[in-house]
Amino acid sequence: MTNKPCRILVVDDEPSVMEFVSYALKKEGYTVDAVDNGEEALELAGKHTYELYILDIMLPGIDGYELCRRLRDKTTAPVLFLSARDTELDKVVGLEIGGDDYLTKPFGVRELIARVRALLRRGTGASYPGASNSITASGITLDEDKHTASGDKGNIDLTPREFELLASLMKNAGKVVSREDLLRDAWGWEYLTETKTVDTHIKRLRDKISQAGYDPALVETVRGYGYRFRA
């Protein structure tokens, strides 16, 4: 059971899956809204604040990928994709357009709840064992409990995935971090071999840093290996 009720939007056009997911989440104490299409999802997203979005990919009309793109214009809340499509390419596409995790159907209750809890810890800044309080480097401070990034120029608005990437780089400030290590740190998917998704998210991270008034060159590219946060 969660300490703080979180509101989750589930979007799936399979009634059995929507029912299964909604019931499992409500049993854990979450507040759940569920719809079967992207249009209604966008309407609800405009009316309510959700801590997590769970999206089927194969939706009628606006599919899950396009829905995620549109939600990213409105919110930085984490997105968990559900899909029967289990190729690595499908997962990479989902991550590159702004998704935070990908769960392949069929799946069990325990795996679903574990993924949801992990994403909510990242997205809401809930306290959890093993989280350090803060990391500071080059004038930027990451608070891992509150899940905020800030400095003398103000806050940097990051998605959960961008936060995890920046945390991995800042914990190793001055050292090169490989794309493979960034995948493991930020996604936790050791079997994901496609590293281009890291480059896409690093670009977005630099954009966010720049928009907040900080130097995007703090995240340096080390050709042929990975990235380094300038100490």
C-alpha positions in Angstrom: 0.0 0.0 0.0 1.3 3.4 -0.9 1.8 6.1 1.8 0.5 8.8 -0.5 -2.4 8.2 -2.9 -1.1 8.7 -6.4 -3.4 9.2 -9.4 -2.8 7.0 -12.4 -4.3 7.1 -15.9 -4.6 3.7 -17.7 -5.3 3.7 -21.4 -6.0 0.4 -23.0 -8.7 -0.7 -25.5 -8.7 -4.3 -24.3 -11.4 -4.4 -21.6 -9.8 -7.4 -19.8 -6.4 -5.7 -19.6 -7.9 -2.4 -18.5 -9.9 -4.2 -15.8 -6.9 -6.3 -14.7 -4.5 -3.3 -14.4 -7.1 -1.0 -12.8 -8.1 -3.6 -10.2 -4.4 -4.4 -9.3 -3.6 -0.7 -8.9 -6.6 0.2 -6.9 -5.9 -2.8 -4.6 -2.5 -1.2 -3.9 -4.2 2.1 -2.9 -3.8 4.1 -6.1 -6.5 6.3 -7.5 -7.1 5.1 -11.1 -8.9 6.5 -14.1 -9.2 4.2 -17.1 -10.2 4.9 -20.7 -10.0 3.0 -24.0 -8.8 5.6 -26.4 -6.3 8.5 -26.8 -8.8 11.2 -27.3 -10.4 10.7 -23.9 -7.0 10.3 -22.3 -5.9 13.7 -23.6 -9.1 15.2 -22.3 -8.6 13.8 -18.8 -4.9 14.8 -18.9 -6.1 18.4 -19.4 -8.4 18.2 -16.4 -6.4 16.3 -13.9 -2.8 15.9 -12.6 -1.5 12.3 -12.9 1.6 10.9 -11.4 1.8 8.1 -13.9 0.4 7.2 -17.3 0.1 3.6 -18.4 -0.5 3.4 -22.2 -1.2 0.5 -24.6 0.5 1.1 -27.9 -2.1 -0.4 -30.3 -5.0 2.1 -29.6 -7.7 3.1 -32.0 -7.3 6.6 -33.5 -4.4 8.1 -31.6 -2.0 5.3 -30.9 0.1 5.0 -27.7 3.3 6.5 -29.3 1.5 9.6 -30.6 -0.4 9.9 -27.3 3.0 9.8 -25.4 4.3 12.6 -27.7 1.3 14.8 -27.0 1.4 14.1 -23.2 5.1 15.1 -23.2 4.0 18.6 -24.3 1.9 18.8 -21.1 3.7 16.8 -18.4 6.9 15.2 -17.2 5.1 12.5 -15.4 6.5 9.0 -16.2 4.9 6.9 -18.9 4.8 3.1 -18.8 4.0 1.4 -22.2 2.0 -1.9 -22.3 2.3 -3.9 -25.5 2.1 -7.3 -27.0 4.9 -6.2 -29.4 8.1 -7.3 -27.8 10.9 -6.6 -30.3 13.8 -4.5 -29.2 13.0 -2.0 -31.9 9.5 -1.5 -30.4 11.0 -0.8 -27.0 13.6 1.5 -28.3 11.0 3.6 -30.2 8.9 3.8 -27.1 11.8 5.1 -25.0 13.1 7.5 -27.6 9.7 9.3 -27.9 9.6 9.9 -24.1 8.5 6.7 -22.5 10.1 5.6 -19.3 9.4 1.9 -19.2 8.0 -0.9 -21.4 6.1 -3.9 -20.1 5.3 -6.7 -22.6 1.9 -8.5 -22.5 1.1 -10.9 -20.9 2.5 -9.8 -17.6 1.8 -10.6 -13.9 0.6 -8.4 -11.1 3.9 -8.5 -9.2 5.8 -7.3 -12.2 3.3 -4.6 -13.0 3.3 -3.2 -9.4 7.1 -3.4 -9.2 7.4 -1.3 -12.4 4.7 1.2 -11.2 6.4 1.6 -7.8 9.8 2.2 -9.4 8.5 4.8 -11.8 6.5 6.6 -9.0 9.6 6.7 -6.8 11.4 8.5 -9.6 8.5 10.7 -10.6 7.3 11.9 -7.2 10.5 11.9 -5.3 9.2 9.5 -2.7 11.8 8.5 -0.1 13.1 4.9 -0.5 15.9 2.8 0.8 19.3 3.4 -0.8 18.6 6.9 -2.1 21.2 9.5 -1.2 20.0 13.0 -0.3 21.8 15.1 -2.9 24.5 15.3 -5.5 26.2 18.6 -6.3 28.6 19.4 -9.2 29.3 22.4 -11.3 26.7 24.6 -9.6 23.8 22.1 -10.0 22.3 20.1 -7.1 20.2 17.0 -7.6 18.0 16.1 -4.6 17.2 12.4 -5.0 14.6 12.4 -2.3 12.6 15.3 -3.7 13.7 14.5 -7.3 14.6 18.0 -8.1 17.5 19.6 -10.1 18.4 23.2 -9.2 21.1 25.8 -8.9 21.6 29.5 -8.6 19.7 30.1 -11.9 16.7 28.1 -10.6 15.1 24.7 -11.3 15.7 22.4 -14.2 12.5 20.7 -15.3 13.4 17.1 -16.1 11.4 14.0 -16.9 12.2 11.0 -14.6 14.4 9.5 -17.3 16.4 12.7 -17.8 16.8 13.0 -14.1 18.2 9.4 -13.9 20.7 10.2 -16.7 21.8 13.4 -15.1 22.2 11.6 -11.7 24.3 8.9 -13.3 26.6 11.5 -14.9 26.9 13.7 -11.8 27.7 10.8 -9.5 30.6 10.2 -11.8 31.5 13.9 -12.4 34.8 14.2 -14.3 34.7 10.6 -15.4 33.5 9.1 -18.7 30.3 7.1 -18.4 29.6 4.6 -21.3 26.3 4.5 -23.1 25.9 0.9 -21.8 26.4 2.0 -18.2 23.9 4.9 -18.7 21.4 2.4 -20.1 21.8 0.2 -17.0 21.7 3.2 -14.6 18.8 5.0 -16.1 16.7 2.2 -17.6 17.8 -0.8 -15.6 17.6 -3.0 -18.8 20.9 -4.8 -19.1 19.7 -6.7 -22.1 18.9 -3.6 -24.1 21.8 -3.3 -26.7 20.5 -0.4 -28.7 22.4 2.7 -27.3 21.1 5.3 -29.7 18.2 6.0 -27.3 20.8 7.4 -24.9 22.0 9.9 -27.4 18.4 11.1 -28.0 17.8 11.5 -24.3 21.1 13.3 -23.7 20.2 15.8 -26.4 16.9 16.5 -24.6 18.8 16.7 -21.3 21.1 19.3 -22.7 18.2 21.3 -24.1 16.5 21.3 -20.7 19.8 22.4 -19.0 20.2 25.2 -21.6 16.5 26.3 -21.3 17.0 26.7 -17.5 20.0 29.0 -18.1 22.9 26.6 -17.5 25.7 25.6 -19.8 24.6 22.6 -21.9 28.3 21.9 -22.4 28.4 20.6 -18.8 27.4 17.3 -20.5 30.3 16.5 -22.7 30.4 13.9 -25.5 33.4 11.6 -25.4 33.5 10.2 -28.9 33.5 6.5 -29.3 32.7 5.9 -25.6 30.0 7.9 -23.9 29.5 11.1 -21.9 31.0 13.0 -19.1 29.6 15.6 -16.7 32.2 18.4 -16.4 33.5 18.7 -12.8 
